[in-house]
Amino acid sequence: QQMQNKIAVLEREIVSKVRRAREEEAVQMRKLQNEKAEMEAKFEALTATTAAEAAGKEARFCQAMQDIADANSKSRQLSEDKSLLEDQIRHLNNKIASLEGDIKDRARQQEDHQATIRQGQLAMQDAANEARMIAQERDR
């Protein structure tokens, strides 16, 4: 009977220890599950943040590439505009040179015309003087 009592006490102690061990195991399991859930949440947050950062960087990169393309396009347009303006300037300079030549030609023609008029006036004066001299000789 004593043996049976000792066995019963030992069985209760074993059952009690097993129950405590299982309870402790359950507590540890809940802790581990909570830690796992926490780690998964952190990982998800980190992944989301990294994805958002990557998307932001990609968007900034795409915008930078678009800005470069726009700047290149504008540069080409400005270059074409510059070429057109240079052509217009050359054309205007040629026109100016042509007009200056025309002005010089007209000035020479005007000088020639003035010289012809002066020669005519001198010839008329000479003729008038000669006519006076002839008239004076006749009057004598």
C-alpha positions in Angstrom: 0.0 0.0 0.0 2.8 2.4 0.8 4.3 1.5 -2.5 1.1 2.3 -4.2 0.8 5.6 -2.3 4.4 6.4 -3.4 3.6 5.5 -6.9 0.4 7.6 -6.8 2.3 10.6 -5.4 5.0 10.1 -8.0 2.4 9.8 -10.7 0.7 13.1 -9.5 4.1 14.8 -9.4 4.9 13.5 -12.9 1.4 14.6 -14.1 1.9 18.0 -12.4 5.4 18.4 -13.9 4.2 17.4 -17.3 1.3 19.8 -17.0 3.7 22.6 -15.9 6.1 21.7 -18.7 3.2 21.8 -21.2 2.0 25.1 -19.9 5.5 26.5 -20.0 5.9 25.1 -23.6 2.6 26.7 -24.5 3.8 30.1 -23.1 7.1 29.7 -24.9 5.2 28.8 -28.1 3.0 31.9 -27.8 6.1 34.1 -27.2 7.7 32.6 -30.3 4.6 33.0 -32.4 4.3 36.6 -31.2 8.0 37.2 -32.0 7.4 35.6 -35.4 4.4 37.7 -36.1 6.3 40.8 -35.0 9.3 39.9 -37.3 6.9 39.3 -40.2 5.2 42.7 -39.6 8.6 44.4 -39.5 9.7 42.5 -42.7 6.4 43.5 -44.4 6.9 47.2 -43.3 10.5 47.1 -44.5 9.6 45.5 -47.8 6.8 48.1 -48.3 9.2 50.9 -47.4 11.8 49.6 -49.7 9.3 49.1 -52.5 8.0 52.6 -52.0 11.6 54.0 -52.0 12.4 52.0 -55.1 9.3 53.3 -56.8 10.1 56.8 -55.8 13.7 56.4 -57.1 12.4 54.9 -60.3 9.9 57.8 -60.7 12.7 60.4 -60.0 15.0 58.5 -62.5 12.2 58.5 -65.2 11.6 62.2 -64.6 15.3 62.9 -64.8 15.5 61.0 -68.1 12.5 62.9 -69.4 14.1 66.2 -68.3 17.3 65.2 -70.2 15.3 64.3 -73.3 13.4 67.7 -73.1 16.7 69.6 -72.6 18.2 67.8 -75.6 15.2 68.6 -77.7 15.2 72.2 -76.6 19.0 72.4 -77.3 18.4 71.0 -80.8 15.6 73.5 -81.4 17.8 76.4 -80.1 20.6 75.2 -82.4 18.2 75.2 -85.4 16.9 78.6 -84.4 20.5 79.9 -84.1 21.3 78.6 -87.6 18.2 80.3 -89.0 19.1 83.5 -87.4 22.7 83.3 -88.7 21.3 82.7 -92.2 19.0 85.7 -91.8 21.9 87.9 -90.5 24.1 86.8 -93.5 21.2 87.6 -95.9 20.7 91.0 -94.3 24.4 91.8 -94.3 24.5 90.9 -98.1 21.5 93.2 -98.6 23.2 96.0 -96.7 26.4 95.6 -98.7 24.3 95.6 -101.9 22.5 98.8 -100.8 25.8 100.5 -99.8 27.1 99.7 -103.3 23.9 101.1 -104.8 24.3 104.3 -102.7 27.9 104.7 -103.8 26.9 104.2 -107.5 24.1 106.8 -107.1 26.5 109.2 -105.4 29.0 108.8 -108.2 26.2 109.3 -110.8 25.1 112.4 -108.8 28.7 113.7 -108.8 29.0 113.0 -112.6 25.7 114.8 -113.1 26.8 117.8 -111.0 30.1 117.9 -112.9 28.2 117.9 -116.2 25.9 120.7 -115.0 29.0 122.7 -113.9 30.7 122.1 -117.2 27.5 123.3 -119.0 27.3 126.4 -116.8 31.0 127.1 -117.5 30.4 126.6 -121.2 27.4 129.0 -121.0 29.4 131.5 -119.1 32.2 131.2 -121.7 29.7 131.6 -124.5 28.1 134.6 -122.8 31.6 136.2 -122.2 32.5 135.5 -125.9 29.2 137.0 -127.0 29.8 140.1 -124.9 33.3 140.5 -126.3 32.0 140.1 -129.9 29.3 142.6 -129.1 31.8 145.0 -127.6 34.0 144.7 -130.7 31.1 145.3 -133.0 30.1 148.4 -131.0 33.6 149.8 -131.4 
